[in-house]
Amino acid sequence: MRVIFGIKQHKRLFVCLKSYPERMQIVEILAMLLKFTLAITILVGLHELGHMMPARWFGMRVEKFFIGFPPKIFSFKYGETEYAFGATPLGGFVKISGMIDESLDTEALKTAPESWEFRAKPAWQRLIVMLGGIIMNVILGVIIFTVLTYLQGEFFYKTEDVNKNGLYVYENARLAGFQNGDKIINVNGITSENFNDLVDPAQLFEDNAYYTLERAGKEIKVPIKPDFISSLNKNPRFIEPLITFEVESVEPKTPAFKAGLMAYDQILTINRYPVACFQDFKLKLLENKGKAIKMGILRNGSQKELDVNVLPEGTIGFLPRLSLQQTHRAYTITEALKEGPSRAFSVVVLNIRAMGKMFSGDLNPSESLSGPIGLIKAYGGGWDWLKFWSLTGMISMVLAFMNLLPIPGLDGGHVVFLLYEMVRGKAPSDKFLENTQKVGMVILLALMVFIFGNDIYKLIKDFFA
């Protein structure tokens, strides 16, 4: 019933764990920790509740219900069960009498089974108990994605609008063969009026994936190679609509206002570097956070140069008028009930494909796996509840998938042995189950050491980058 952390890709984006300020404020760090702790409390609490509830229904004795791992912060006993919060918020467990679990407490198994023990119940009841945590995580993930779909709908660019200016290409895509201004025709032969569908990471994990583009009036194909997929772990942004802009309005008392920027100005350069689109403009501002820049503009046919101080957050204080606007699609309750589960399970499908790519060697596990430190950073500073619930819903589905893996020590390992018992009509021996549990714990501990070490390595690498 252990809970572990898994792959970091999502349907609409690869969760980037590196785009954070080099020096984070204490408040931001505390916000990250609080959000992570809240999310894990919800995810683990419901997961373990999914085990405890059917165990109680079937008359099994539940000795302990833990969120987090020892040492205990506090605990209380209600009825026959001890409820506790552990100081290590990386998972949780319930201890059911008569069950060989990660505690490896086998003393009670030396006597005849009691009616209230796990081992005394029919295999189908034990199977439901073991699947309960996974089912709860799936239900939570589906509910979150369904509610978010209904409340937020979907924002997207129409492909035909994107192709008016073409694509803006980041370095990883440029190295793969894309160029600024390319027009997108299809991905893997699939066309869509929704640009989000054409940059869906799930498309990139298809075998022999490719993009069909139009460049200078000619049709070309750009294959998606393993090194390109790996590069997305470092920078998940690869292509976007190329968006031109001009100044719509300037906020009073801001650096832009003080420098003399006016509505309808067209920004041409920053420190004499051309910024033909909004993406280049934003990148240049971020490169010059907290610095003074020279900004070339076009006003009424005449070019001018303004001295502007960039704020620490990488802005100067004006509202842009963008050449391309997103389309919003609202979902009815009925539509959300269909689309929400689809989005939830797409997370699982993407993780399965990503694991396949890792086993085949196309993806580097050290770049594709993320642990608690990575997830804490992913939640970010500030209290963006939309981001919080989106990420929590994604993690809930990933936890369900990871816990279903047939590894002794995880729910999936117990499920395999119970299915064997149901098919053969005879359970494996207690000694066999005990030994496989030990092997499973070694595997899980090794995996956790790798994930933690990998998180720490990436943290140190980012610090000195």
Order of alpha helices (4+ residues) and beta strands (2+ residues): alpha-beta-beta-alpha-beta-alpha-beta-alpha-beta-alpha-alpha-beta-beta-alpha-beta-beta-alpha-beta-beta-alpha-beta-beta-beta-beta-alpha-alpha-alpha-alpha-alpha-alpha
